[in-house]
Amino acid sequence: MAKNDLFLRALKGETVERPPVWMMRQAGRYLPDFMKLKAKYDFFTRCRTPELASEITVMPIEQVGTDAAILFSDILVIPQAMGIEVQMKPNFGPFVPDPIRTVEMVDAIPANDAKEELAYVYDAIKVTKEMLNDSVPLIGFAGSPWTIMCYAVEGKGSKTFDKAKGFCFEHPEAAKRLLQKITDITIDYLLEKVKAGVDAVQLFDSWGGLLSPEDYKEFSMPYINQITAKLKRHVPVIVFGKGCWYALEEYSTSGASALGVDWTLSPEIARKLTNNSITLQGNFDPARLLSPIPTIQKMAKEMVDRFGKDKYIANLGHGILPNIPVDHAKAFVDAIKNYKV
Ligand SMILES: Cc1c2[nH]c(c1CCC(=O)O)Cc1[nH]c(c(CCC(=O)O)c1C)Cc1[nH]c(c(CCC(=O)O)c1C)Cc1[nH]c(c(C)c1CCC(=O)O)C2
């Protein structure tokens, strides 16, 4: 058990002295030490080298003081393990040279073994656990099957992911076979991560909010719920669907331990939609970390006042931006740590 177990206690819904705090994408580009490693090693080398991945993972614990660590890796290691080439192009982002665009391509995807293909991730977890020495819990993560499909079909980032949506609407059965293949390997992958030592898992449905509520129930939620059902027997599961406010009520009874909330939703509405029944995580606007430090402190305190200190994990409403000064990130974290009712 981690010495600082606030995060795990909040996931259980226990009464806590103050809420735990961590930041999505906290192991990333706003940290000068991260940028030094980025200059030396390309992205997937950083992911695949356990010594580098673990060094990056512990950076925010030491430098910003968050209450949980999240393994440095990427959601796109899953399509890679499925035999889909994914590159990370500098100043461009993810790039899939040969995206999945036909039914035949879906059915040709091999049933690869997450255990073998992603062994480097489990090694990184073991090294990280040693480095953390039980100071704080370690979060493992995966993309939702829909969000992974977005990249596999679109081939790159997009504002609309219309090729991925189009594939679902033109070939719903093949799209569902693809989503199921992603789901199956993701379950194996997360179970291996648990074996290697992660204390909780978070599912990132970063592009779920691009779907209508009806399409979401068809193409995203059922696959997330399959993963939650399998994983919750082992570790707490956090489901973060960006823009998916319409799914919060159903997710609150899905077996997840906590739900992520983005900054477009007020704490009051998020609590109402989930019938005050589940731990919520969020939802500071990442760009608000550009405000002067006294404003960050005031807004962070107000956020906790409104969510309530219990059944709550303080976080941003999405990933931290690369242009956030480290002292602003730290001011946010400290404001939560100093929270008094
Ligand atoms: C959609 C998504 C991806 N990756 C991820 C998501 C879901 C979360 C979200 O919605 O933000 C998840 C992710 N990616 C990364 C982490 C590390 C752990 C952490 O949260 O601190 C996590 C949890 C590292 C990373 N993953 C990536 C970086 C930046 C590139 C680099 O370091 O070279 C980092 C730190 C690359 C990446 N990876 C991805 C994109 C779109 C990009 C490019 C971003 C950009 O360049 O603007 C896909």
The ligand as an SDF file (V2000), in Angstrom:
LIG
                    3D

 48 52  0  0  0  0  0  0  0  0999 V2000
   -5.4350   11.2510  -27.4800 C   0  0  0  0  0  0  0  0  0  0  0  0
   -4.2560   10.7430  -26.6770 C   0  0  0  0  0  0  0  0  0  0  0  0
   -2.9620   10.4280  -27.1750 C   0  0  0  0  0  0  0  0  0  0  0  0
   -2.2010   10.0030  -26.1050 N   0  0  0  0  0  0  0  0  0  0  0  0
   -2.9280   10.0540  -24.9590 C   0  0  0  0  0  0  0  0  0  0  0  0
   -4.2350   10.4760  -25.2970 C   0  0  0  0  0  0  0  0  0  0  0  0
   -5.3900   10.5580  -24.3350 C   0  0  0  0  0  0  0  0  0  0  0  0
   -5.2970   11.7540  -23.4760 C   0  0  0  0  0  0  0  0  0  0  0  0
   -5.6370   13.0330  -24.1520 C   0  0  0  0  0  0  0  0  0  0  0  0
   -6.7310   13.1240  -24.7330 O   0  0  0  0  0  0  0  0  0  0  0  0
   -4.8220   13.9420  -24.0900 O   0  0  0  0  0  0  0  0  0  0  0  0
   -2.5370    9.6480  -23.6110 C   0  0  0  0  0  0  0  0  0  0  0  0
   -1.1880    9.9840  -23.1380 C   0  0  0  0  0  0  0  0  0  0  0  0
   -0.0920   10.3780  -23.8410 N   0  0  0  0  0  0  0  0  0  0  0  0
    0.9620   10.5740  -23.0030 C   0  0  0  0  0  0  0  0  0  0  0  0
    0.5330   10.2210  -21.6950 C   0  0  0  0  0  0  0  0  0  0  0  0
    1.5350   10.1580  -20.5700 C   0  0  0  0  0  0  0  0  0  0  0  0
    1.1620   10.1650  -19.2130 C   0  0  0  0  0  0  0  0  0  0  0  0
    0.6060   11.4570  -18.6960 C   0  0  0  0  0  0  0  0  0  0  0  0
   -0.6160   11.6800  -18.7890 O   0  0  0  0  0  0  0  0  0  0  0  0
    1.3660   12.2430  -18.1150 O   0  0  0  0  0  0  0  0  0  0  0  0
   -0.8180    9.8860  -21.7640 C   0  0  0  0  0  0  0  0  0  0  0  0
   -1.7790    9.4900  -20.6570 C   0  0  0  0  0  0  0  0  0  0  0  0
    2.3090   11.0300  -23.3590 C   0  0  0  0  0  0  0  0  0  0  0  0
    2.4890   11.8230  -24.5880 C   0  0  0  0  0  0  0  0  0  0  0  0
    1.9780   11.5290  -25.8190 N   0  0  0  0  0  0  0  0  0  0  0  0
    2.4110   12.4650  -26.7210 C   0  0  0  0  0  0  0  0  0  0  0  0
    3.2190   13.4210  -26.0630 C   0  0  0  0  0  0  0  0  0  0  0  0
    3.8930   14.6510  -26.7090 C   0  0  0  0  0  0  0  0  0  0  0  0
    4.8930   14.3300  -27.7630 C   0  0  0  0  0  0  0  0  0  0  0  0
    6.2950   14.0890  -27.2900 C   0  0  0  0  0  0  0  0  0  0  0  0
    6.5810   14.0430  -26.1070 O   0  0  0  0  0  0  0  0  0  0  0  0
    7.1580   13.9010  -28.1680 O   0  0  0  0  0  0  0  0  0  0  0  0
    3.2950   13.0100  -24.7290 C   0  0  0  0  0  0  0  0  0  0  0  0
    4.0730   13.6490  -23.6310 C   0  0  0  0  0  0  0  0  0  0  0  0
    2.1010   12.4260  -28.1550 C   0  0  0  0  0  0  0  0  0  0  0  0
    0.6860   12.2830  -28.5170 C   0  0  0  0  0  0  0  0  0  0  0  0
   -0.0920   11.1990  -28.2570 N   0  0  0  0  0  0  0  0  0  0  0  0
   -1.3750   11.4260  -28.7140 C   0  0  0  0  0  0  0  0  0  0  0  0
   -1.3910   12.6970  -29.3150 C   0  0  0  0  0  0  0  0  0  0  0  0
   -2.6210   13.3480  -29.9210 C   0  0  0  0  0  0  0  0  0  0  0  0
   -0.0990   13.2110  -29.2300 C   0  0  0  0  0  0  0  0  0  0  0  0
    0.4550   14.4780  -29.8450 C   0  0  0  0  0  0  0  0  0  0  0  0
    0.1800   15.6570  -29.0200 C   0  0  0  0  0  0  0  0  0  0  0  0
    0.8660   16.8660  -29.5970 C   0  0  0  0  0  0  0  0  0  0  0  0
    1.9720   16.7290  -30.1290 O   0  0  0  0  0  0  0  0  0  0  0  0
    0.2620   17.9320  -29.4550 O   0  0  0  0  0  0  0  0  0  0  0  0
   -2.4990   10.4930  -28.5670 C   0  0  0  0  0  0  0  0  0  0  0  0
  1  2  1  0
  2  3  2  0
  2  6  1  0
  3  4  1  0
  3 48  1  0
  4  5  1  0
  5  6  2  0
  5 12  1  0
  6  7  1  0
  7  8  1  0
  8  9  1  0
  9 10  2  0
  9 11  1  0
 12 13  1  0
 13 14  1  0
 13 22  2  0
 14 15  1  0
 15 16  2  0
 15 24  1  0
 16 17  1  0
 16 22  1  0
 17 18  1  0
 18 19  1  0
 19 20  2  0
 19 21  1  0
 22 23  1  0
 24 25  1  0
 25 26  1  0
 25 34  2  0
 26 27  1  0
 27 28  2  0
 27 36  1  0
 28 29  1  0
 28 34  1  0
 29 30  1  0
 30 31  1  0
 31 32  2  0
 31 33  1  0
 34 35  1  0
 36 37  1  0
 37 38  1  0
 37 42  2  0
 38 39  1  0
 39 40  2  0
 39 48  1  0
 40 41  1  0
 40 42  1  0
 42 43  1  0
 43 44  1  0
 44 45  1  0
 45 46  2  0
 45 47  1  0
M  END
$$$$
